[in-house]
Structures are given as C-alpha cells and as structure tokens.
Amino acid sequence: MKVLVLGDIIIDKYIYGTSERISPEAPVPVVKYLHEVETLGGAGLVYENLKSLGVDVTLYETEQPRSIKTRIICDGHYITRIDDDEDANSNAVLSNVLCSDFSEYDYVILSDYDKGVLDNAKQIIAHINSQGSKVIVDPKRYAHNYQDAWLVKPNNSEYTKFEFIDWQGNIITTDAGHSVHATIDNIEYTIPVEQVEVSDVTGAGDCFLAAFVYGLTKEYTYEKCLQLAVKGSTEAVTHVGTYTL
C-alpha cells in the first residue's frame, strides 16, 4: 500500500547547552552552547516515522515557507521555545493540489498545523476523494473544514473546541496519558494507555498517527492499529526532542 503525507512541514530546532551560573542581568541561566539539531516536524515528522517503519510513503512538497520552532535545552531541561512562524500561500497550494493525481495512494494523511497549507482543506479532501484515496486528518481547525474525510484524529481539547462532538464518520480521540477512544466503521474502541515518565510530548501525536497508518498498510484490525498507535506515542514521550519510531 502507498501513503501520501500532505500538510504543514515544520522545522524543529534544538539548541543544547549547559549552565553553571545565573545571569547578572535577569534571573535566568547563562547557557553555554554545546550543539544543535534540526529535524522535520509536523507533516514532515509523520513522513519520517512512516519511512522509518518501512511504509511506501511520499511527502507532498508544496514549496511553501516552513515555520521554525527553536527549543533551548539546558542540562536536560527545557528552558524556552522561540517560534518563527511562516504561513503558506493557501491558494497556491490548492491550485497545485487540484492539478495533482492522488489515485496511486491508498491513504492520504492531512497533517494540519494551521500554517496555511490546509486552509482549503474541504476542497482538497473533495479532490482526493474523487480519486479513490482515503483521507486521514490530524486537525487544527473546526470539524466542518474536514467534511467527508475518511477519519479524523483530534485530541481531547480539539474534540471539544472544534466541535467534533457532532462528527458522523470515523474518529479517534486521544487524551494525553489517558485511554484512547475511537469509532471506526460504527464499532467503538477504547484502548488503555500505559503510564510512563514523560520527558517531552513534542511530536507524540505525529508518532501516534504514523504507527496507526503503518498498521493500516499491514491490513491489521483497527483494534491492533490503535494499539500500535498508543505504543508509538507512548514511546515518543519518553524521549527528549522530536522522536522517530
């Protein structure tokens, strides 16, 4: 099976350092620079995870600016994050999508981080559906924007805030550290989540989604796909920084 990931690609940048003193200018640590790491986040992290898991996956390149999230890690502690957000030209993205053929893909993942790529999500979904692919959405806006998607995956706060309570199709709802609830093909599932020491929640949802879709490509039962997804996100949060399964 073939998978396409389309959405907001984010650059996750980590600056690592150490500190031995407090600044005389303000009550903050003086961080001595050690090294830095850049990884793909957002849609890029979903893609990297699927690729690492051996899935035949393609990342849809939009040639749009990418937001950069820079995190300062001092002696293993998360000090602060600096966001340099860049919004995509949503109309240019839509124009390119409407000219694209998606018929070779079994699943198309829309990874929405509200940075512009998926501002026209409803039209994008309609176009992909017309070519026979199943659309899976990681949402960041109101439910009506994802009309006719095969499946949506809001977290608990998004479920309420973006009015997914009235969603009529397939849905997975995550709630950090608590059971995952899903309704797929009119069957309800509740998957328990193992309690672990959390180091960093960055990208946990992307790892969840990638592990779930990996299971779909293996034609596992939906229950097993959900169990794999929970294992994937649980593993991700035990590591500092963006993690690839």
C-alpha positions, 0 to 999 in steps of 0.5 A: 500500500502507498501513503501520501503525507500532505500538510504543514512541514515544520522545522524543529530546532534544538539548541543544547547547552549547559549552565553553571551560573545565573545571569547578572542581568535577569534571573535566568541561566547563562547557557553555554552552547554545546550543539544543535539539531534540526529535524522535520516536524509536523507533516514532515515528522509523520513522513519520517516515522512512516519511512522509518517503519518501512511504509511506501510513503511520499511527502507532498512538497508544496514549496511553501515557507516552513515555520521554525520552532527553536527549543533551548535545552539546558542540562536536560531541561527545557528552558524556552521555545522561540517560534518563527512562524511562516504561513503558506500561500493557501491558494497556491497550494490548492491550485497545485493540489487540484492539478495533482493525481492522488489515485496511486495512494491508498491513504492520504494523511492531512497533517494540519498545523494551521500554517496555511497549507490546509486552509482549503482543506474541504476542497482538497479532501473533495479532490482526493476523494474523487480519486479513490484515496482515503483521507486521514486528518490530524486537525487544527481547525473546526470539524466542518473544514474536514467534511467527508474525510475518511477519519479524523484524529483530534485530541481531547481539547480539539474534540471539544473546541472544534466541535467534533462532538457532532462528527458522523464518520470515523474518529479517534480521540486521544487524551494525553496519558489517558485511554484512547477512544475511537469509532471506526466503521460504527464499532467503538474502541477504547484502548488503555494507555500505559503510564510512563515518565514523560520527558517531552510530548513534542511530536507524540501525536505525529508518532501516534498517527504514523504507527496507526497508518503503518498498521493500516498498510499491514491490513491489521484490525483497527483494534491492533492499529490503535494499539500500535498507535498508543505504543508509538506515542507512548514511546515518543514521550519518553524521549527528549526532542522530536522522536522517530519510531 
